[in-house]
């Protein structure tokens, strides 16, 4: 069975503590917007997978109760930074498996100021789900006092520079592009435009990554209504519903750890495998894609993802972004929303927010961010520890 995204909704992504709102307030805002966009009421929703990382157990129920008290199943989902796309994947599976005709995927996060920690509960690093990943990093690069996620991605950047000659200016070009794109996104946490020199001159977080190359902590929520083909026909949604043409999740295998490289540990192999499955299932390739929302938690991860998605050969990603191939007027437009670096990164919402941007692009509703003649879109969301979700969307 086919599945479609019939409606999407988003809050503005904001610096934590900007507004005095609770996670259920932002979930209500995004959920109501998605239902309005689909032209339905909450009473038609049959199941609700809800993604978040930093709220207590059953926070999904508390959030969904703001939309209605209908008694439908609510699933609490946590998969690190890939949480939102994991909730979306569950919604798609419910629909394509014939279990439900209408499912609401919801993601939200209310975060604290400052950088993310190691992921260890209560500071016990040995008990952290990502201790193995950081152990690989420490064995090769040591463990410093800088934020651990910036360390592991910064070390991956240094390896890429040593292997392929990638330059700091090429890394900064990713951030400059995404900040430039976000200037036209009213939902983005940051709308300031920076040049490459500005990016390079910003405060160093972990060499070679400066502050403007790192995604911020954010508050925000996103929602998507996923429906069956018969629901689309019954409600006359054929001119608005975007098909989920293919989707896949991959998790770490031995390849992630065998090389001792941070490039592999942060997820390039799992992204490559998820993309391979999607291309195979859809009978298409990256050459057929027009617009991409990918997981640029740090500038280096955008370059690593270019390679994993097949947009260029290994080691050529710095030259690809420098050439203008991944912005307006180029071969693809990557992160027209501003990406995680500039739009923001509320972990539970990020993956669904990528889908919202791409749905607007494929409907021709993205305003000044609109990609000309966008017909096929790809989303990539990754969580360290690890999970990568790749989703291919087709225009109505």
C-alpha positions in Angstrom: 0.0 0.0 0.0 1.1 3.6 -0.6 1.4 6.3 2.0 1.2 10.0 1.7 1.9 13.1 3.8 -1.4 15.0 3.7 -0.6 17.8 6.1 2.3 19.3 8.0 2.7 21.8 10.8 5.6 23.6 12.5 6.3 26.0 15.3 9.1 28.5 15.0 12.3 27.0 16.3 13.6 29.2 19.1 16.5 29.5 21.6 15.5 27.6 24.8 13.6 29.8 27.3 12.7 32.4 24.7 9.1 31.8 25.3 7.4 30.7 28.6 5.7 27.7 27.0 5.5 24.0 27.8 6.2 21.1 25.4 2.5 20.4 25.2 1.9 24.0 24.0 4.3 23.7 21.1 2.9 20.2 20.3 -0.6 21.7 20.1 0.5 24.5 17.8 2.3 22.1 15.4 -0.4 19.4 15.6 -3.3 21.8 15.0 -1.4 23.3 12.0 -0.9 19.9 10.5 -4.5 18.9 10.9 -5.7 22.2 9.4 -3.2 21.7 6.5 -4.7 18.2 5.8 -8.3 19.6 6.2 -9.2 17.1 8.9 -10.0 16.9 12.6 -8.2 15.0 15.3 -11.2 12.7 15.5 -10.0 11.1 12.3 -6.6 10.2 13.6 -6.2 6.5 14.5 -2.7 6.4 16.0 0.0 8.8 17.1 3.7 8.1 17.4 5.4 11.0 19.3 9.1 11.7 19.3 11.1 13.5 22.0 14.4 13.0 23.9 14.4 15.2 27.0 10.9 14.9 28.4 9.7 12.2 30.9 8.0 9.0 29.9 4.5 9.3 28.5 5.1 13.0 27.6 3.7 12.0 24.3 0.3 11.4 25.8 0.4 14.7 27.7 1.2 16.5 24.5 -1.5 14.7 22.4 -4.2 15.4 25.0 -4.0 19.0 23.9 -5.3 17.9 20.5 -8.1 15.6 21.7 -9.1 12.9 24.2 -10.1 10.2 21.8 -8.3 7.2 23.4 -6.3 6.3 20.3 -2.9 4.6 20.8 0.0 7.0 21.5 3.6 5.7 21.2 6.5 7.4 22.8 9.6 7.4 20.5 13.2 8.2 21.3 16.1 7.7 18.9 18.5 10.5 19.6 18.6 13.1 16.8 16.8 10.7 14.5 13.7 10.7 16.8 11.4 12.7 14.6 12.1 10.7 11.4 11.6 7.5 13.5 8.1 8.6 14.5 7.4 9.4 10.9 8.6 5.9 9.9 6.3 4.3 12.4 3.4 6.3 11.0 4.2 5.2 7.5 4.5 1.6 8.5 1.1 1.7 10.2 -0.4 3.0 7.0 1.4 0.9 4.5 0.8 -2.2 6.6 -2.9 -1.6 6.4 -3.3 -1.1 10.1 -4.5 2.6 9.9 -5.7 5.1 7.3 -4.7 8.2 9.2 -1.8 8.6 11.6 -0.3 11.7 13.1 3.5 11.8 13.6 4.4 14.4 16.2 7.8 15.5 17.5 8.8 18.2 20.0 11.6 19.2 22.3 12.0 21.7 25.1 15.7 22.0 25.7 18.1 23.6 28.1 20.6 26.4 27.1 24.1 25.3 26.3 25.7 22.4 24.4 24.6 18.8 24.6 26.5 16.4 26.9 27.8 13.0 26.2 24.4 11.3 26.4 25.4 9.6 29.7 22.6 9.5 32.3 23.7 11.3 35.4 27.2 11.8 34.1 28.2 8.1 34.1 30.1 8.1 30.9 30.6 4.3 30.9 26.8 3.8 30.9 26.3 6.2 28.0 24.7 4.6 24.9 27.3 6.3 22.8 30.3 5.4 25.0 31.5 3.0 22.3 31.5 5.8 19.7 33.3 8.2 22.0 35.8 5.5 22.9 36.8 5.2 19.2 37.2 9.0 19.1 39.3 9.0 22.3 41.6 6.2 21.1 42.6 8.2 18.1 42.2 11.8 19.1 42.0 11.9 22.9 39.2 13.3 24.9 39.1 17.1 25.6 37.0 19.4 27.6 35.1 20.8 24.7 31.5 19.6 24.1 31.7 15.9 23.2 29.4 16.0 20.1 31.5 18.9 18.7 34.6 16.9 19.5 33.6 13.8 17.6 32.4 15.7 14.5 35.3 18.1 14.7 37.7 15.1 14.8 35.8 13.7 11.8 36.4 17.0 10.0 40.1 16.9 10.8 40.4 13.3 9.4 38.6 14.4 6.2 41.0 17.3 5.8 44.0 15.0 6.3 42.7 12.4 3.9 41.3 14.6 1.1 42.7 18.1 1.5 39.3 19.5 2.5 39.8 23.1 3.7 38.4 25.1 6.6 36.9 27.5 4.0 35.0 24.6 2.4 33.6 23.6 5.8 32.6 27.3 6.4 31.0 27.4 3.0 28.4 24.9 4.2 27.4 27.1 7.1 27.4 30.3 5.0 25.1 28.6 2.5 22.7 27.4 5.2 22.6 30.7 7.1 21.9 32.4 3.8 19.0 30.1 3.1 17.4 30.6 6.5 17.1 34.3 6.0 13.9 33.5 4.1 12.5 31.0 6.6 10.1 32.5 9.2 10.3 29.3 11.3 14.1 29.5 11.6 15.9 30.2 14.9 18.5 32.3 13.1 17.9 34.5 10.1 21.2 36.3 9.9 23.4 36.0 6.8 27.1 35.4 7.2 30.0 35.2 4.7 32.7 32.5 4.8 35.1 34.9 6.5 32.5 35.6 9.3 32.1 31.9 9.8 35.8 31.3 10.1 36.2 34.3 12.5 33.5 33.0 14.9 34.5 31.5 18.3 36.2 28.1 17.9 34.2 25.3 19.6 36.4 22.4 18.6 38.9 22.8 15.8 38.1 23.3 13.0 34.4 23.9 13.9 33.5 27.4 14.9 30.2 28.3 16.6 28.5 29.2 13.4 29.2 25.7 12.0 27.4 24.0 14.9 23.6 23.5 15.3 22.1 25.1 18.4 19.9 23.7 21.1 16.3 24.7 20.3 12.7 24.6 21.4 10.1 23.6 18.9 7.7 21.1 17.5 6.7 19.6 14.1 3.9 17.3 13.0 2.9 15.4 9.8 -0.4 13.7 8.9 0.4 10.4 7.2 -2.5 8.8 5.3 -3.4 5.9 2.9 -4.3 6.1 -0.7 -7.9 5.5 0.0 -8.0 8.2 2.6 -6.5 10.6 0.0 -9.3 9.6 -2.5 -12.0 9.8 0.1 -11.1 13.3 1.2 -10.1 14.7 -2.2 -6.5 15.3 -1.2 -4.9 14.3 -4.5 -3.7 17.7 -5.4 -2.0 18.2 -2.0 -0.9 14.8 -0.7 2.8 14.1 -1.1 3.7 10.5 -1.6 6.3 8.8 0.6 7.9 6.9 -2.3 10.5 5.1 -0.2 12.0 5.2 3.2 14.6 3.2 5.1 16.4 3.2 8.4 19.9 1.7 9.0 21.7 1.3 12.3 25.4 0.7 13.1 27.2 -2.4 11.8 30.8 -3.5 12.3 31.7 -1.0 9.6 31.0 1.9 11.9 33.7 0.9 14.3 36.2 -1.3 12.4 38.3 1.5 10.9 38.7 3.5 14.1 37.7 6.6 12.1 35.4 9.3 13.4 34.0 9.6 9.8 32.5 6.1 10.2 31.6 6.5 13.8 29.4 9.6 13.2 27.4 7.8 10.6 28.6 7.9 7.1 28.2 4.1 6.6 24.7 3.9 8.0 23.6 6.9 5.8 25.1 5.2 2.8 23.2 2.0 3.5 19.9 3.7 4.2 20.2 5.7 0.9 21.1 2.5 -1.0 17.9 0.9 0.2 15.8 3.9 -0.7 17.2 4.2 -4.2 16.6 0.5 -4.7 13.0 0.5 -3.5 12.1 3.6 -5.5 14.0 2.6 -8.6 15.6 6.0 -8.7 18.8 7.7 -7.6 20.2 11.0 -6.3 20.4 12.3 -9.9 16.6 12.4 -9.9 16.3 14.4 -6.7 15.7 18.2 -6.9 15.8 19.3 -3.2 17.4 17.8 -0.1 17.0 18.4 3.6 19.9 16.7 5.4 21.3 16.5 8.9 23.9 19.2 9.1 24.3 19.0 12.9 27.8 20.3 12.1 29.1 21.6 8.8 31.3 18.5 8.3 28.3 16.2 8.5 26.8 17.9 5.4 29.9 17.1 3.5 30.0 13.5 4.7 26.3 13.2 3.8 26.9 14.4 0.2 29.3 11.5 -0.2 27.1 9.0 1.5 24.1 10.0 -0.7 26.1 9.6 -3.8 26.1 13.3 -4.7 29.9 13.1 -5.3 32.8 10.8 -4.9 34.5 10.3 -1.5 36.7 13.3 -0.7 35.0 15.6 -3.3 32.3 17.1 -1.1 34.3 20.2 -0.2 34.7 21.1 -3.8 31.0 20.3 -4.4 29.8 22.9 -1.9 32.4 25.4 -3.0 31.2 25.0 -6.6 27.6 26.2 -5.8 26.1 22.8 -6.8 24.1 22.6 -3.6 22.4 25.9 -3.6 19.9 27.8 -5.8 21.1 27.7 -9.4 23.1 24.5 -8.8 22.4 20.9 -9.3 20.5 20.4 -6.0 19.3 22.8 -3.4 20.4 21.4 0.0 18.8 22.6 3.2 16.6 25.4 1.8 15.2 25.7 5.3 18.6 26.7 6.7 19.2 23.2 8.0 20.0 22.4 11.6 22.8 24.9 11.7 20.5 27.9 11.2 16.9 26.7 11.4 17.7 25.0 14.7 17.7 21.5 16.2 15.0 20.5 18.7 15.9 16.8 18.6 12.5 15.3 18.6 11.1 17.7 16.0 14.0 17.9 13.5 13.2 14.9 11.3 9.5 15.8 10.9 10.5 19.5 10.3 12.6 18.4 7.4 9.5 16.7 5.9 7.4 19.8 6.4 9.9 21.9 4.4 10.0 19.3 1.6 6.2 19.0 1.5 6.0 22.8 1.0 8.7 22.7 -1.6 6.9 19.9 -3.6 3.6 21.7 -3.4 5.2 25.0 -4.6 4.3 26.7 -1.2 7.8 27.6 0.0 7.6 31.3 -0.9 11.0 33.0 -1.3 12.7 29.6 -0.5 10.9 27.8 -3.4 13.1 25.5 -5.5 12.1 25.8 -9.2 10.2 22.8 -10.6 10.8 20.7 -7.5 9.2 17.2 -8.1 11.4 14.8 -6.0 12.8 15.5 -2.6 15.0 13.6 -0.1 15.3 13.9 3.6 18.2 12.6 5.7 18.0 12.5 9.6 20.7 10.8 11.7 21.1 10.1 15.4 24.4 9.2 17.0 24.4 5.9 18.6 23.2 5.2 15.8 20.3 5.4 13.4 20.0 7.0 9.9 16.6 7.5 8.2 16.4 8.5 4.6 13.0 9.4 3.0 12.2 10.0 -0.6 9.1 12.1 -1.4 7.3 12.7 -4.7 5.2 15.7 -5.6 1.4 15.3 -6.1 
